[in-house]
Amino acid sequence: MLEYFEAFVNFLWGLPIIVIILGTGFYFTFKTGFFQVFHLKHIFSETICKIIKKGNKAEENGEGLITPFDAVATAIGGSVGVGNIGGVATAIAVGGPGALFWLWIAAFVGMILKMAEVTLGVYYRE
């Protein structure tokens, strides 16, 4: 019985999961009208530009020593982890510079999948 389950898992985590993830990502990309491309200016202005413009507000207001940027950087660092840095380095070392192309495709598809995930989470939250 365990052999059947293992064969199914090995099959599923091969080509089918790649097709499902890429297919869903490209479906959402086309359905939203390439949201992650045409709204890139707005995305940057609401995230990175606001952090740069605000500067170090925590020390000015006497609220503490942690700025909003420090809090966001710590949260992202904890969730992303060091594995992604090592993963990119390993991909380039093993696959060569062409691995960067596929990393960018995965990031492009991953952005819209993350947006869909967060949108559904906000819509159905209690």
GROMACS elastic network, one bead per residue, 0.5 to 0.9 nm:
[ bonds ]
;  ai    aj funct       b0    kb
    1     4     6  0.53763   500
    1     5     6  0.65577   500
    1     6     6  0.87683   500
    2     5     6  0.51108   500
    2     6     6  0.60739   500
    2     7     6  0.85356   500
    3     6     6  0.50483   500
    3     7     6  0.60587   500
    3     8     6  0.85717   500
    4     7     6  0.50673   500
    4     8     6  0.61502   500
    4     9     6  0.86252   500
    5     8     6  0.50939   500
    5     9     6  0.61891   500
    5    10     6  0.85810   500
    6     9     6  0.51168   500
    6    10     6  0.60823   500
    6    11     6  0.85087   500
    7    10     6  0.51197   500
    7    11     6  0.61031   500
    7    12     6  0.85641   500
    8    11     6  0.50674   500
    8    12     6  0.60162   500
    8    13     6  0.85769   500
    9    12     6  0.50533   500
    9    13     6  0.60604   500
    9    14     6  0.85535   500
   10    13     6  0.54288   500
   10    14     6  0.64057   500
   11    14     6  0.53743   500
   11    15     6  0.75003   500
   11    16     6  0.74684   500
   11    17     6  0.89412   500
   12    15     6  0.71672   500
   12    16     6  0.56592   500
   12    17     6  0.60354   500
   13    16     6  0.67319   500
   13    17     6  0.55042   500
   13    18     6  0.77893   500
   14    17     6  0.61216   500
   14    18     6  0.68937   500
   15    18     6  0.52200   500
   15    19     6  0.62201   500
   15    20     6  0.86799   500
   16    19     6  0.51334   500
   16    20     6  0.61147   500
   16    21     6  0.86439   500
   17    21     6  0.60466   500
   17    22     6  0.84108   500
   18    21     6  0.53054   500
   18    22     6  0.59846   500
   18    23     6  0.81195   500
   19    22     6  0.53014   500
   19    23     6  0.55773   500
   19    24     6  0.82170   500
   20    23     6  0.51143   500
   20    24     6  0.59165   500
   20    25     6  0.83901   500
   21    24     6  0.52776   500
   21    25     6  0.60569   500
   21    26     6  0.85804   500
   21   109     6  0.81287   500
   21   110     6  0.86274   500
   21   113     6  0.85803   500
   22    25     6  0.50473   500
   22    26     6  0.60367   500
   22    27     6  0.83784   500
   22   106     6  0.79884   500
   22   109     6  0.66622   500
   22   110     6  0.87622   500
   23    26     6  0.52640   500
   23    27     6  0.59760   500
   23    28     6  0.86282   500
   24    28     6  0.61965   500
   24    29     6  0.84607   500
   24   109     6  0.84151   500
   24   113     6  0.76749   500
   25    28     6  0.52965   500
   25    29     6  0.60584   500
   25    30     6  0.87027   500
   25   108     6  0.83609   500
   25   110     6  0.68682   500
   25   111     6  0.84322   500
   25   112     6  0.63036   500
   25   113     6  0.57470   500
   26    30     6  0.61131   500
   26    31     6  0.83466   500
   26   109     6  0.65575   500
   26   112     6  0.84852   500
   27    30     6  0.53512   500
   27    31     6  0.59456   500
   27    32     6  0.85258   500
   28    32     6  0.58977   500
   28    33     6  0.83343   500
   28    34     6  0.82564   500
   28    35     6  0.89450   500
   28   109     6  0.87222   500
   28   112     6  0.66010   500
   28   113     6  0.73738   500
   28   116     6  0.79041   500
   29    32     6  0.54471   500
   29    33     6  0.61921   500
   29    35     6  0.66470   500
   29    36     6  0.77266   500
   29   109     6  0.75674   500
   29   112     6  0.63854   500
   29   113     6  0.86914   500
   30    33     6  0.50635   500
   30    34     6  0.57846   500
   30    35     6  0.84799   500
   31    34     6  0.76629   500
   31    35     6  0.89065   500
   32    35     6  0.55442   500
   32    36     6  0.88117   500
   32   112     6  0.88589   500
   33    36     6  0.87037   500
   33    37     6  0.87654   500
   33    38     6  0.81087   500
   34    37     6  0.54744   500
   34    38     6  0.63012   500
   34    39     6  0.83957   500
   34   112     6  0.87449   500
   35    38     6  0.54702   500
   35    39     6  0.56996   500
   35    40     6  0.79297   500
   35   112     6  0.76342   500
   36    39     6  0.57447   500
   36    40     6  0.58983   500
   36    43     6  0.83810   500
   36   108     6  0.76812   500
   36   111     6  0.70000   500
   36   112     6  0.66528   500
   37    40     6  0.54243   500
   37    41     6  0.86898   500
   38    41     6  0.76191   500
   38    42     6  0.87569   500
   39    42     6  0.53212   500
   39    43     6  0.62085   500
   39    44     6  0.87778   500
   40    44     6  0.61927   500
   40    45     6  0.85205   500
   41    44     6  0.53063   500
   41    45     6  0.60970   500
   41    46     6  0.86449   500
   42    45     6  0.50221   500
   42    46     6  0.60991   500
   42    47     6  0.85846   500
   43    46     6  0.53662   500
   43    47     6  0.62799   500
   43    48     6  0.82755   500
   44    47     6  0.52015   500
   44    48     6  0.53764   500
   44    49     6  0.61394   500
   44    50     6  0.84418   500
   45    48     6  0.62792   500
   45    50     6  0.63674   500
   46    49     6  0.64711   500
   46    50     6  0.59301   500
   46    51     6  0.86040   500
   47    50     6  0.56390   500
   47    51     6  0.65295   500
   47    52     6  0.89741   500
   48    51     6  0.52322   500
   48    52     6  0.63080   500
   48    53     6  0.87220   500
   49    52     6  0.50743   500
   49    53     6  0.60373   500
   49    54     6  0.85269   500
   50    53     6  0.51362   500
   50    54     6  0.60193   500
   50    55     6  0.85987   500
   51    54     6  0.54322   500
   51    55     6  0.64300   500
   51    56     6  0.88873   500
   51    68     6  0.75715   500
   51    69     6  0.61884   500
   52    55     6  0.55716   500
   52    56     6  0.89795   500
   52    69     6  0.87169   500
   54    57     6  0.64493   500
   55    58     6  0.88880   500
   55    67     6  0.82847   500
   55    69     6  0.85628   500
   56    59     6  0.62551   500
   56    60     6  0.70560   500
   56    66     6  0.86936   500
   56    67     6  0.59385   500
   56    68     6  0.81653   500
   56    69     6  0.84458   500
   57    60     6  0.51334   500
   57    61     6  0.62279   500
   57    62     6  0.84906   500
   57    63     6  0.84832   500
   57    67     6  0.65303   500
   57    68     6  0.81010   500
   58    61     6  0.54843   500
   58    62     6  0.60757   500
   58    63     6  0.52764   500
   58    64     6  0.56498   500
   58    65     6  0.60312   500
   58    66     6  0.63082   500
   58    67     6  0.51963   500
   58    68     6  0.77429   500
   59    62     6  0.50370   500
   59    63     6  0.65035   500
   59    64     6  0.61897   500
   59    65     6  0.60373   500
   59    66     6  0.81450   500
   59    67     6  0.78626   500
   60    63     6  0.78679   500
   61    64     6  0.80599   500
   62    65     6  0.80888   500
   63    66     6  0.83081   500
   64    67     6  0.79495   500
   66    69     6  0.80353   500
   66    70     6  0.59003   500
   66    71     6  0.66647   500
   67    70     6  0.50984   500
   67    71     6  0.64189   500
   67    72     6  0.87532   500
   68    71     6  0.51056   500
   68    72     6  0.62025   500
   68    73     6  0.85136   500
   69    72     6  0.51247   500
   69    73     6  0.59491   500
   69    74     6  0.84395   500
   70    73     6  0.51098   500
   70    74     6  0.60569   500
   70    75     6  0.85609   500
   71    74     6  0.51886   500
   71    75     6  0.61800   500
   71    76     6  0.86323   500
   72    75     6  0.50772   500
   72    76     6  0.60533   500
   72    77     6  0.83413   500
   73    76     6  0.52084   500
   73    77     6  0.58841   500
   73    78     6  0.84624   500
   74    77     6  0.50277   500
   74    78     6  0.60761   500
   74    79     6  0.86567   500
   75    78     6  0.51759   500
   75    79     6  0.62950   500
   75    80     6  0.85342   500
   76    79     6  0.51670   500
   76    80     6  0.57678   500
   76    81     6  0.78450   500
   77    80     6  0.53081   500
   77    81     6  0.53549   500
   77    82     6  0.77243   500
   78    81     6  0.53763   500
   78    82     6  0.85826   500
   80    83     6  0.75198   500
   80    84     6  0.67055   500
   81    84     6  0.63591   500
   81    85     6  0.78446   500
   82    85     6  0.53782   500
   82    86     6  0.64245   500
   82    87     6  0.85122   500
   83    86     6  0.50490   500
   83    87     6  0.57194   500
   83    88     6  0.85070   500
   84    88     6  0.60995   500
   84    89     6  0.85265   500
   85    88     6  0.53844   500
   85    89     6  0.63781   500
   85    90     6  0.86459   500
   86    89     6  0.51083   500
   86    90     6  0.60045   500
   86    91     6  0.84967   500
   87    90     6  0.50622   500
   87    91     6  0.60202   500
   87    92     6  0.86018   500
   88    91     6  0.50563   500
   88    92     6  0.62116   500
   88    93     6  0.85218   500
   88    99     6  0.85348   500
   88   100     6  0.81841   500
   88   103     6  0.80113   500
   89    92     6  0.52832   500
   89    93     6  0.60997   500
   89    94     6  0.85836   500
   90    93     6  0.50041   500
   90    94     6  0.59617   500
   90    95     6  0.81027   500
   91    94     6  0.52605   500
   91    95     6  0.54595   500
   91    96     6  0.72075   500
   91    97     6  0.86702   500
   91    99     6  0.60757   500
   91   100     6  0.80347   500
   91   103     6  0.87773   500
   92    95     6  0.52464   500
   92    97     6  0.57021   500
   92    98     6  0.76729   500
   92    99     6  0.57169   500
   92   100     6  0.69519   500
   93    96     6  0.56672   500
   93    97     6  0.81946   500
   93    99     6  0.89482   500
   94    99     6  0.84914   500
   95    98     6  0.66045   500
   95    99     6  0.54397   500
   95   100     6  0.88387   500
   96    99     6  0.58600   500
   96   100     6  0.80752   500
   97   100     6  0.56922   500
   97   101     6  0.77482   500
   98   101     6  0.54770   500
   98   102     6  0.71329   500
   98   103     6  0.89689   500
   99   102     6  0.52969   500
   99   103     6  0.61950   500
   99   104     6  0.87051   500
  100   104     6  0.61599   500
  100   105     6  0.86251   500
  101   104     6  0.52052   500
  101   105     6  0.63383   500
  101   106     6  0.87099   500
  102   106     6  0.60683   500
  102   107     6  0.84602   500
  103   106     6  0.50695   500
  103   107     6  0.61080   500
  103   108     6  0.85557   500
  104   108     6  0.60092   500
  104   109     6  0.85723   500
  105   108     6  0.50364   500
  105   109     6  0.62078   500
  105   110     6  0.83332   500
  106   109     6  0.52377   500
  106   110     6  0.57880   500
  106   111     6  0.85412   500
  107   111     6  0.60540   500
  107   112     6  0.89459   500
  108   111     6  0.54720   500
  108   112     6  0.71383   500
  109   112     6  0.57082   500
  109   113     6  0.64146   500
  109   114     6  0.87710   500
  110   113     6  0.50163   500
  110   114     6  0.59912   500
  110   115     6  0.85194   500
  111   114     6  0.52122   500
  111   115     6  0.62516   500
  111   116     6  0.87335   500
  112   116     6  0.61616   500
  112   117     6  0.85275   500
  113   116     6  0.50916   500
  113   117     6  0.61198   500
  113   118     6  0.86629   500
  114   118     6  0.61343   500
  114   119     6  0.84481   500
  115   118     6  0.52317   500
  115   119     6  0.60082   500
  115   120     6  0.85728   500
  116   119     6  0.50571   500
  116   120     6  0.61344   500
  116   121     6  0.84930   500
  117   120     6  0.53084   500
  117   121     6  0.61448   500
  117   122     6  0.87331   500
  118   122     6  0.61382   500
  118   123     6  0.84785   500
  119   122     6  0.52561   500
  119   123     6  0.60723   500
  119   124     6  0.86380   500
  120   124     6  0.60442   500
  120   125     6  0.82735   500
  121   124     6  0.54420   500
  121   125     6  0.58086   500
  122   125     6  0.53163   500
  122   126     6  0.87755   500
  123   126     6  0.88070   500
